[in-house]
Each structure stands twice: as structure tokens, then as C-alpha cells.
Amino acid sequence: MKLIVAVVQDKDATRLLELLISKGYRATKLASTGGFLREGNTTLLMGIEEDRVDEVVSLIKRECRSREQVVTPLSPMGGAADSYVPYPVEVQVGGATIFVLTVDRFEKV
């Protein structure tokens, strides 16, 4: 048994969950916040049999796309705010961060 922890952008979460459910997979959905842009993410926890991990990871990669987004950086904490000019910058967001962990014990009660 493996535990897949997938952190995905909120924009991709609903579509991904619908796909996973249609394929017979279950997931626990947690609201989370990214540290870089401080925007909402969705973290999915899935207990998966070892021989099905590659299929689930493939589904996540298929549905979670990276995209360009224009953001205005936050002012630096503790720095000279008078010299800080917040120019919008384009950053790549989205995709997924996937962790696959070995589960020593699994019980469903």
C-alpha cells in the first residue's frame, strides 16, 4: 500500500477529483495554501495499491497543467519599503507536487 499526497492548484482540483472518482479511486481533499503566492491549493490524500500508483500519477499529470500567471510581488518584510516598486512579474504556476510514501499499516474502521 502507498500513500499519494498530491498538492494541486485549485483550478485543477475539481476536474482531477471527478476523473479519479470515475476511475474508482477515492481521495481525501484538504484545503491548503501555497507559500510562494499565498493562494489556495488542494491537497489530496489517496491510499493506493502499489501496482496502481503509476496509473494514478499519470492521471494527476494529465489533469494538472502548469500555466503562466502575472503576479505583483508582496513588499519585503522588514526592508526599505520606500525603495520597493511592485512590478508585475510572470511566473509559472499549477502542475502538481506529488509525494508517494510507503504505508506500513492501513486500517479502515
DAZIRA-V596463 format. One record per backbone hydrogen bond with DSSP energy under -1.0 kcal/mol. NH is the residue of the N-H (numbers start at 1). CO is the residue of the C=O. E is the energy in kcal/mol with one decimal. If there is no record, write none. Layout:
nh=NH co=CO e=E
nh=NH co=CO e=E
This chain:
nh=2 co=48 e=-3.0
nh=3 co=101 e=-2.9
nh=4 co=46 e=-3.0
nh=5 co=99 e=-2.7
nh=6 co=44 e=-2.4
nh=7 co=97 e=-2.9
nh=8 co=42 e=-3.1
nh=10 co=40 e=-1.0
nh=12 co=9 e=-2.0
nh=13 co=9 e=-1.1
nh=16 co=12 e=-2.3
nh=17 co=13 e=-2.9
nh=18 co=14 e=-2.3
nh=19 co=15 e=-1.9
nh=20 co=16 e=-2.8
nh=21 co=17 e=-2.6
nh=22 co=18 e=-2.1
nh=23 co=19 e=-1.3
nh=24 co=21 e=-1.6
nh=25 co=20 e=-2.8
nh=28 co=45 e=-2.6
nh=30 co=43 e=-2.7
nh=32 co=41 e=-2.2
nh=34 co=39 e=-2.8
nh=41 co=32 e=-3.4
nh=42 co=8 e=-2.9
nh=43 co=30 e=-3.1
nh=44 co=6 e=-3.0
nh=45 co=28 e=-2.3
nh=46 co=4 e=-2.2
nh=48 co=2 e=-2.9
nh=52 co=49 e=-2.2
nh=53 co=50 e=-1.0
nh=56 co=52 e=-1.9
nh=57 co=53 e=-2.7
nh=58 co=54 e=-2.1
nh=59 co=55 e=-2.0
nh=60 co=56 e=-2.3
nh=61 co=57 e=-2.4
nh=62 co=58 e=-1.9
nh=63 co=59 e=-1.8
nh=64 co=60 e=-2.1
nh=67 co=93 e=-3.1
nh=69 co=91 e=-2.6
nh=71 co=89 e=-3.0
nh=81 co=79 e=-1.2
nh=87 co=85 e=-1.5
nh=89 co=71 e=-3.2
nh=91 co=69 e=-2.9
nh=93 co=67 e=-3.3
nh=95 co=65 e=-1.6
nh=97 co=7 e=-2.1
nh=99 co=5 e=-2.8
nh=101 co=3 e=-3.0
nh=103 co=1 e=-2.1
